[in-house]
Amino acid sequence: MIQTRGSGILLHVTSLPSAYGVGDFGPSAYRFVEALAKARQHYWQILPINPTRVEHASSPYYSPSAFGMNTLLISPDLLVREGFLRRTDLEPVPEFPEGRVAYEAATWYKDRLFSVAYQRFLHSGPERRYEEFCDRSRWWLDDHALFVALKDHFHGQEWSRWPEEIRARQPEALDDMRRRLADEIRREKFLQYIAGRQWSALHQHCTDRGIQVIGDIPIYVAYDSVDLWQNPGIFKLDDDLRPTVIAGVPPDVFSETGQLWGNPVYNWPLLRERRYDWWVSRIARAGELYDLFRIDHFRAFADYYEIPAGDTTAERGTWVDGPGADFFEALARRFPCSAIVAEDLGANTPAVQGLLDRFGFPGMKILLFAFGEGLPKSAHIPHNYIPNLICYTGTHDNNTARGWFEEEASEEDKQRFFAYIGREVAASEVHRELILLAATSVARASIIPMQDVLGLGAEARMNYPSTSEGNWEWRMTPEEFADAPFDWLRGLTELSGRA
């Protein structure tokens, strides 16, 4: 439960300004934290910082590792400061586009730098902190690093296509590959060490300034991941280790055929027998990285939609009971469940609401959803809020506030919006009116996407659900950062009692 009234900004790390094609844990991140503190903000919300792959559109919600970190977020500037690179090693820096993330080019460029840094690390002699990190993280790091090395060794092939003895994790075969790929494994462990060290320092910088980091846990994992390869029994797979059912959501007003996500579905009965050990480890890892964390598609803990593997649409799926309260009771024996934020958007069933009420999880409300025909009784309109929730203008899956007004809102929606705020405004003012509604609501936390703080249009949208092109690419330019209205935000934060 969020105990105190506060506010914050939603901005993924990749969206920070940087000279290297993608935002990272470097100087711009520290300047952003300073700007948050100056504006009296209490929260910085980010998207998952797990590894991404270009072949999966660099989606942070389709990661090959639920425990590893995205090494693309390592800052070259900090590698220079830490002595792993020289300033001359950075040259030549490609001319990366401003305002968009260049994932492929940034990956190529940073891989070259990482190889230089790794060689310098090898020649520097033993480092106690690295060895301590490897020992402390062995429970997830060993298999993660082996998986990364094997993926490269087998030219990116899906793990289900690896030789049978490797696919089935026969101990002798894995020991042999660990010997053959020892250098590649050590390189990945080094990069995970650096990523973890840089993130830990940035997180501490947030803590020192009274800012809590809200992370993000995707409910499902990718099939081609170390998690499936390591733990096939906790997913619904057949004898050939292929999914029997996959995740998605049924047809609705937004999609006639539903959404086919394609992720494997958990074998909850087996996990229940094991007292949810894999999930306990996952929550423990989240606790290492964040102060609070949003669990995406929270509804799946109450009931989830599974679709026969091989179907091309989500029309033939069925709803299946999830683990429910038993899961969170098991977690509560190990962790303070007060760190959890429930992404409860969509159809909020009595079972979902029961979990929220029983365990005190704050849910989410989206102002962009509030101005339809059912406005008076809408769960997303501020006069229906309860304190224990987080109010957003929108999330990474929505259009920006201005983009919504200019491209998606009907004339009737606009008139209801004007009536609610008491006056008509131009499209260029809509974002501030929505931020004002969020700030002055009774919700204990209001979180505003950085794009809405800046008043940007649809060109700054982060993600179009059910599409795979052009997502996760928006990046704040240095000029936008310099001109951001943090002083205005501070005044509103103080006025609304959120400072």
GUROGU-264772 format. One record per residue (C-alpha): residue number from 1; residue in three letters; x, y, z. Coordinates in steps of 0.5 Angstrom, whole numbers, plus 2048, in hexadecimal, padded with zeros to 3 digits. Each point is the difference from the previous one (the first is absolute). Layout:
! residues N
   pos   code     u     v     w
   NUM    ALA     X     Y     Z
...
END
This chain:
! residues 499
   pos   code     u     v     w
     1    MET   800   800   800
     2    ILE   803   807   7FE
     3    GLN   7FF   804   807
     4    THR   802   807   7FE
     5    ARG   7FD   805   7FB
     6    GLY   805   801   7FB
     7    SER   801   800   7F8
     8    GLY   805   7FE   7FB
     9    ILE   802   7FF   7F9
    10    LEU   800   7FA   7FB
    11    LEU   806   800   7FC
    12    HIS   804   7FA   7FD
    13    VAL   807   800   801
    14    THR   801   7FF   7F8
    15    SER   7FC   807   7FF
    16    LEU   805   804   804
    17    PRO   805   804   7FC
    18    SER   807   7FD   7FE
    19    ALA   805   801   7FB
    20    TYR   800   7F8   7FF
    21    GLY   7FA   7FF   7FC
    22    VAL   7FC   7FE   806
    23    GLY   7FF   802   807
    24    ASP   804   7FD   806
    25    PHE   802   800   807
    26    GLY   805   806   7FF
    27    PRO   800   808   801
    28    SER   7F9   801   7FD
    29    ALA   7FD   7FB   805
    30    TYR   803   804   805
    31    ARG   7FE   807   7FE
    32    PHE   7F9   7FD   7FF
    33    VAL   800   7FE   807
    34    GLU   802   807   802
    35    ALA   7FA   803   7FC
    36    LEU   7FB   7FB   804
    37    ALA   803   802   807
    38    LYS   800   808   7FE
    39    ALA   7F8   7FF   7FD
    40    ARG   7FF   7FC   807
    41    GLN   7FE   7FA   7FD
    42    HIS   800   7F9   804
    43    TYR   800   7FB   7FB
    44    TRP   804   7FE   7F9
    45    GLN   7FC   7FB   7FD
    46    ILE   804   7FC   7FA
    47    LEU   7FE   7FA   7FC
    48    PRO   804   7F9   800
    49    ILE   807   800   800
    50    ASN   801   7F9   7FE
    51    PRO   804   7FE   7FA
    52    THR   7FD   802   7F9
    53    ARG   801   7FD   7F9
    54    VAL   800   804   7FA
    55    GLU   7FC   7FA   7FC
    56    HIS   7FA   801   805
    57    ALA   800   807   7FF
    58    SER   804   802   806
    59    SER   7FA   7FF   804
    60    PRO   801   800   808
    61    TYR   7FA   7FC   801
    62    TYR   803   7FA   7FC
    63    SER   807   7FF   803
    64    PRO   804   7FA   7FF
    65    SER   801   800   808
    66    ALA   7FC   802   806
    67    PHE   806   801   804
    68    GLY   805   803   7FC
    69    MET   801   807   7FF
    70    ASN   800   804   7F9
    71    THR   808   801   7FF
    72    LEU   7FE   805   7FA
    73    LEU   7FE   805   806
    74    ILE   808   800   802
    75    SER   802   807   800
    76    PRO   807   801   7FC
    77    ASP   801   806   803
    78    LEU   800   7FC   807
    79    LEU   805   7FB   7FD
    80    VAL   805   805   7FF
    81    ARG   7FF   803   807
    82    GLU   801   7F9   803
    83    GLY   806   7FF   7FC
    84    PHE   7FD   7FA   7FB
    85    LEU   801   805   7FA
    86    ARG   804   806   7FE
    87    ARG   7FD   806   7FD
    88    THR   803   7FE   7F9
    89    ASP   7FD   7F9   800
    90    LEU   7F9   804   7FF
    91    GLU   802   802   7F9
    92    PRO   7FE   801   7FB
    93    VAL   7F9   801   803
    94    PRO   7FA   7FE   7FA
    95    GLU   7FB   806   7FF
    96    PHE   7FA   7FD   803
    97    PRO   7FA   803   7FF
    98    GLU   7FD   805   806
    99    GLY   7F9   7FE   802
   100    ARG   800   7F9   7FE
   101    VAL   804   7FA   803
   102    ALA   804   7FC   7FB
   103    TYR   800   7FA   803
   104    GLU   804   7FC   7FB
   105    ALA   805   805   7FF
   106    ALA   801   801   807
   107    THR   801   7F9   801
   108    TRP   805   7FF   7FB
   109    TYR   804   806   803
   110    LYS   7FF   7FE   807
   111    ASP   802   7F9   7FF
   112    ARG   807   803   7FD
   113    LEU   801   804   806
   114    PHE   7FE   7FA   805
   115    SER   805   7FC   7FD
   116    VAL   806   805   801
   117    ALA   7FD   801   807
   118    TYR   800   7F8   801
   119    GLN   807   800   7FE
   120    ARG   803   805   804
   121    PHE   7FC   7FD   806
   122    LEU   803   7F9   7FF
   123    HIS   807   804   800
   124    SER   7FF   804   806
   125    GLY   800   7FA   805
   126    PRO   7FB   7FD   805
   127    GLU   7FB   804   802
   128    ARG   7FD   7FF   807
   129    ARG   7F9   803   7FE
   130    TYR   7FF   7FC   7FA
   131    GLU   802   7FA   803
   132    GLU   7FB   802   806
   133    PHE   7FA   801   7FB
   134    CYS   801   7FA   7FC
   135    ASP   800   7FC   807
   136    ARG   7FA   804   802
   137    SER   7FC   7FF   7FA
   138    ARG   802   7F9   7FE
   139    TRP   7F9   7FE   801
   140    TRP   7FE   803   7F9
   141    LEU   806   803   7FD
   142    ASP   803   7F9   7FE
   143    ASP   7FB   7FE   7FC
   144    HIS   7FE   807   7FD
   145    ALA   808   800   7FE
   146    LEU   800   7F9   7FD
   147    PHE   7F9   801   7FC
   148    VAL   803   807   7FD
   149    ALA   807   7FC   7FE
   150    LEU   7FC   7FA   7FD
   151    LYS   7FB   805   7FC
   152    ASP   806   803   7FD
   153    HIS   804   7F9   7FF
   154    PHE   7FA   7FE   7FC
   155    HIS   7FF   806   7FC
   156    GLY   7FA   803   804
   157    GLN   7FC   7F9   7FF
   158    GLU   7FA   7FF   804
   159    TRP   802   7FC   806
   160    SER   7FB   7FA   7FE
   161    ARG   804   7FF   7FA
   162    TRP   806   7FF   803
   163    PRO   803   7F9   801
   164    GLU   7FC   7FC   804
   165    GLU   805   7FF   806
   166    ILE   801   807   800
   167    ARG   7F8   802   7FF
   168    ALA   7FF   7FA   806
   169    ARG   805   803   804
   170    GLN   804   7FA   801
   171    PRO   805   801   806
   172    GLU   806   7FD   7FC
   173    ALA   7FF   804   7F9
   174    LEU   7FF   807   804
   175    ASP   806   7FF   804
   176    ASP   804   7FF   7F9
   177    MET   7FC   806   7FD
   178    ARG   802   804   807
   179    ARG   808   7FE   7FE
   180    ARG   7FF   802   7F9
   181    LEU   7FD   806   801
   182    ALA   803   803   806
   183    ASP   803   806   7FD
   184    GLU   7F9   802   7FD
   185    ILE   7FC   7FE   807
   186    ARG   805   804   804
   187    ARG   7FF   806   7FB
   188    GLU   7F9   800   801
   189    LYS   801   800   808
   190    PHE   804   806   800
   191    LEU   7FB   804   7FC
   192    GLN   7FB   7FE   805
   193    TYR   804   802   805
   194    ILE   801   807   7FD
   195    ALA   7F9   801   7FE
   196    GLY   7FE   7FE   808
   197    ARG   805   804   803
   198    GLN   7FE   806   7FB
   199    TRP   7F9   7FF   802
   200    SER   801   7FF   807
   201    ALA   804   807   800
   202    LEU   7FA   804   7FD
   203    HIS   7FB   7FC   804
   204    GLN   804   803   806
   205    HIS   800   807   7FD
   206    CYS   7F9   800   800
   207    THR   7FF   7FD   807
   208    ASP   805   806   803
   209    ARG   7FB   805   7FC
   210    GLY   7FA   7FD   803
   211    ILE   7FD   7FD   7FA
   212    GLN   7FE   7F8   7FF
   213    VAL   801   7FC   7FA
   214    ILE   7F9   7FD   7FD
   215    GLY   803   7FA   7FC
   216    ASP   7FC   7FB   7FC
   217    ILE   7FF   7F9   7FF
   218    PRO   7FD   7FD   7FA
   219    ILE   7FB   7FA   802
   220    TYR   802   7FB   7FB
   221    VAL   807   7FF   7FD
   222    ALA   802   7FE   7F9
   223    TYR   801   7F9   7FE
   224    ASP   807   801   7FD
   225    SER   803   802   807
   226    VAL   804   7FD   805
   227    ASP   7FA   800   804
   228    LEU   7FD   7FA   7FC
   229    TRP   806   7FD   7FE
   230    GLN   802   7FF   808
   231    ASN   7F9   7FF   803
   232    PRO   7FB   7FD   7FA
   233    GLY   7FC   7FC   805
   234    ILE   7FD   806   803
   235    PHE   7FD   802   7F9
   236    LYS   7FB   7FC   7FC
   237    LEU   804   7FD   7FB
   238    ASP   7FF   7F9   7FD
   239    ASP   805   7FA   800
   240    ASP   804   804   7FA
   241    LEU   801   806   805
   242    ARG   7FB   804   7FB
   243    PRO   7FA   804   803
   244    THR   7FA   7FD   800
   245    VAL   7FC   806   801
   246    ILE   802   808   800
   247    ALA   7FE   806   803
   248    GLY   7FC   806   7FD
   249    VAL   7F9   803   802
   250    PRO   7FA   7FF   7FC
   251    PRO   7FC   804   7FB
   252    ASP   7FD   807   802
   253    VAL   7FE   807   7FE
   254    PHE   808   801   7FE
   255    SER   801   7FA   7FC
   256    GLU   7FB   7FB   7FD
   257    THR   805   7FA   800
   258    GLY   803   802   807
   259    GLN   807   800   801
   260    LEU   805   7FA   7FF
   261    TRP   806   802   805
   262    GLY   803   7F9   7FF
   263    ASN   804   7FF   806
   264    PRO   800   7F9   804
   265    VAL   7FB   800   806
   266    TYR   801   7FE   807
   267    ASN   7FF   7F9   802
   268    TRP   7FD   803   807
   269    PRO   7FE   7F9   803
   270    LEU   808   7FE   800
   271    LEU   802   807   802
   272    ARG   7FB   7FF   806
   273    GLU   803   7F9   802
   274    ARG   807   804   800
   275    ARG   7FD   806   804
   276    TYR   801   804   7FA
   277    ASP   808   800   801
   278    TRP   802   803   7F9
   279    TRP   7FB   806   801
   280    VAL   803   801   807
   281    SER   807   800   7FD
   282    ARG   7FD   805   7FB
   283    ILE   7FD   805   805
   284    ALA   806   7FF   804
   285    ARG   804   803   7FA
   286    ALA   7FB   805   7FF
   287    GLY   801   802   807
   288    GLU   808   801   7FF
   289    LEU   7FF   805   7FA
   290    TYR   7FA   804   802
   291    ASP   7FC   803   806
   292    LEU   7F9   7FE   7FD
   293    PHE   7FE   7FC   7FA
   294    ARG   7FA   800   7FB
   295    ILE   7FE   7F9   7FE
   296    ASP   7FD   800   7F9
   297    HIS   7FA   7FD   7FE
   298    PHE   7FE   7FF   808
   299    ARG   7F9   7FD   7FE
   300    ALA   804   7F9   7FE
   301    PHE   801   7FF   807
   302    ALA   7F8   7FF   801
   303    ASP   7FF   7FD   7F9
   304    TYR   804   800   7FA
   305    TYR   7FE   7FF   7F8
   306    GLU   803   7FA   7FD
   307    ILE   800   7FF   7F8
   308    PRO   802   7F9   7FD
   309    ALA   807   800   7FD
   310    GLY   800   801   7F9
   311    ASP   7FA   804   7FF
   312    THR   801   807   7FC
   313    THR   7FA   804   804
   314    ALA   7FE   800   807
   315    GLU   7F9   7FE   7FF
   316    ARG   800   7F9   802
   317    GLY   803   801   807
   318    THR   7FD   7FF   807
   319    TRP   801   803   807
   320    VAL   803   7FC   805
   321    ASP   801   801   808
   322    GLY   806   803   802
   323    PRO   804   7FF   807
   324    GLY   7FC   805   803
   325    ALA   801   802   808
   326    ASP   804   7FA   801
   327    PHE   806   803   7FC
   328    PHE   800   806   803
   329    GLU   800   7FD   807
   330    ALA   806   7FC   7FE
   331    LEU   803   806   7FE
   332    ALA   7FE   804   806
   333    ARG   804   7FB   805
   334    ARG   806   802   7FC
   335    PHE   7FF   807   7FE
   336    PRO   7FD   807   802
   337    CYS   7FA   7FF   7FB
   338    SER   800   808   800
   339    ALA   805   801   7FB
   340    ILE   7FB   7FD   7FB
   341    VAL   7FC   804   7FB
   342    ALA   7FA   7FD   7FC
   343    GLU   7FF   801   7F9
   344    ASP   7F9   7FF   800
   345    LEU   7FE   803   7FA
   346    GLY   7FA   7FD   7FB
   347    ALA   7FA   7FC   803
   348    ASN   801   801   808
   349    THR   7FD   7F9   802
   350    PRO   7FD   7FF   807
   351    ALA   806   7FB   801
   352    VAL   805   805   7FE
   353    GLN   7FD   806   805
   354    GLY   800   7FB   805
   355    LEU   807   7FF   800
   356    LEU   801   807   800
   357    ASP   7FC   801   806
   358    ARG   803   7FA   804
   359    PHE   807   802   7FF
   360    GLY   800   807   7FF
   361    PHE   803   801   7F9
   362    PRO   7FF   807   7FD
   363    GLY   7FD   7FF   7F9
   364    MET   800   805   7FA
   365    LYS   7FC   805   7FD
   366    ILE   801   803   7F9
   367    LEU   7FD   807   7FF
   368    LEU   800   7FF   7F8
   369    PHE   7FA   7FA   801
   370    ALA   7FC   805   804
   371    PHE   7FC   804   7FB
   372    GLY   7FC   7FB   7FD
   373    GLU   7F8   800   800
   374    GLY   801   7FD   807
   375    LEU   803   805   803
   376    PRO   7FC   801   806
   377    LYS   801   7F9   803
   378    SER   807   7FF   7FC
   379    ALA   805   7FD   805
   380    HIS   805   804   7FD
   381    ILE   7FD   807   801
   382    PRO   803   804   806
   383    HIS   7F9   800   804
   384    ASN   800   7F9   801
   385    TYR   807   7FF   802
   386    ILE   802   7FD   807
   387    PRO   807   802   803
   388    ASN   803   7F9   7FF
   389    LEU   802   801   7F9
   390    ILE   805   803   7FB
   391    CYS   7FD   805   7FB
   392    TYR   803   800   7F9
   393    THR   7FE   805   7FA
   394    GLY   802   7FA   7FC
   395    THR   805   7FA   800
   396    HIS   805   7FE   7FB
   397    ASP   7FB   7FC   7FC
   398    ASN   7FC   806   7FF
   399    ASN   800   806   7FB
   400    THR   803   807   803
   401    ALA   7FB   804   803
   402    ARG   800   805   7FB
   403    GLY   800   7FA   7FB
   404    TRP   7FA   7FE   803
   405    PHE   7FD   806   7FF
   406    GLU   802   802   7F9
   407    GLU   7FF   7F9   7FD
   408    GLU   7FC   7FB   804
   409    ALA   7FB   804   804
   410    SER   7F9   801   7FD
   411    GLU   7FC   806   800
   412    GLU   7FC   7FE   806
   413    ASP   806   7FE   804
   414    LYS   803   807   7FF
   415    GLN   7F9   803   802
   416    ARG   800   7FC   806
   417    PHE   807   801   802
   418    PHE   7FF   808   7FF
   419    ALA   7FA   7FF   805
   420    TYR   804   7FD   805
   421    ILE   805   805   800
   422    GLY   7FB   805   800
   423    ARG   803   804   7F9
   424    GLU   802   7FE   7F9
   425    VAL   808   800   7FF
   426    ALA   804   7FF   7FA
   427    ALA   804   7FA   7FE
   428    SER   806   803   803
   429    GLU   7FD   801   807
   430    VAL   7FD   7F9   801
   431    HIS   806   7FC   803
   432    ARG   800   806   805
   433    GLU   7F9   7FF   802
   434    LEU   801   7F9   800
   435    ILE   806   800   805
   436    LEU   7FC   805   804
   437    LEU   7FA   7FB   801
   438    ALA   805   7FB   802
   439    ALA   804   804   805
   440    THR   7FA   802   803
   441    SER   7FC   7FA   801
   442    VAL   800   7FC   806
   443    ALA   804   7FA   7FD
   444    ARG   806   800   805
   445    ALA   805   7FF   7FA
   446    SER   800   804   7F9
   447    ILE   805   7FE   7FB
   448    ILE   800   804   7F9
   449    PRO   804   7FD   7FA
   450    MET   806   805   7FE
   451    GLN   7FC   801   7F9
   452    ASP   7FA   803   804
   453    VAL   805   804   804
   454    LEU   803   803   7FA
   455    GLY   7F9   800   7FC
   456    LEU   802   7FC   7FA
   457    GLY   7FB   7FD   7FB
   458    ALA   7FF   7F9   7FD
   459    GLU   807   800   7FD
   460    ALA   803   7FF   807
   461    ARG   7FC   7FA   802
   462    MET   804   7FA   803
   463    ASN   7FC   7FA   7FD
   464    TYR   7FA   7FE   7FC
   465    PRO   7FD   7F9   803
   466    SER   800   7FA   7FB
   467    THR   805   804   7FB
   468    SER   807   7FE   800
   469    GLU   803   806   7FC
   470    GLY   802   807   802
   471    ASN   7FF   7FE   808
   472    TRP   805   802   806
   473    GLU   803   805   7FC
   474    TRP   7FE   807   802
   475    ARG   806   804   804
   476    MET   800   806   803
   477    THR   805   805   7FC
   478    PRO   805   805   804
   479    GLU   7FC   806   7FE
   480    GLU   7F9   7FD   803
   481    PHE   804   7FE   806
   482    ALA   803   807   801
   483    ASP   7F9   803   7FF
   484    ALA   7FC   7FB   804
   485    PRO   7FB   804   805
   486    PHE   803   7FE   806
   487    ASP   7FE   806   804
   488    TRP   7F9   800   7FE
   489    LEU   800   7F9   802
   490    ARG   803   801   807
   491    GLY   7FB   806   801
   492    LEU   7FA   7FB   7FE
   493    THR   803   7FB   805
   494    GLU   800   805   806
   495    LEU   7F9   802   7FE
   496    SER   7FD   7F9   800
   497    GLY   803   7FE   807
   498    ARG   805   7FB   7FC
   499    ALA   807   803   802
END
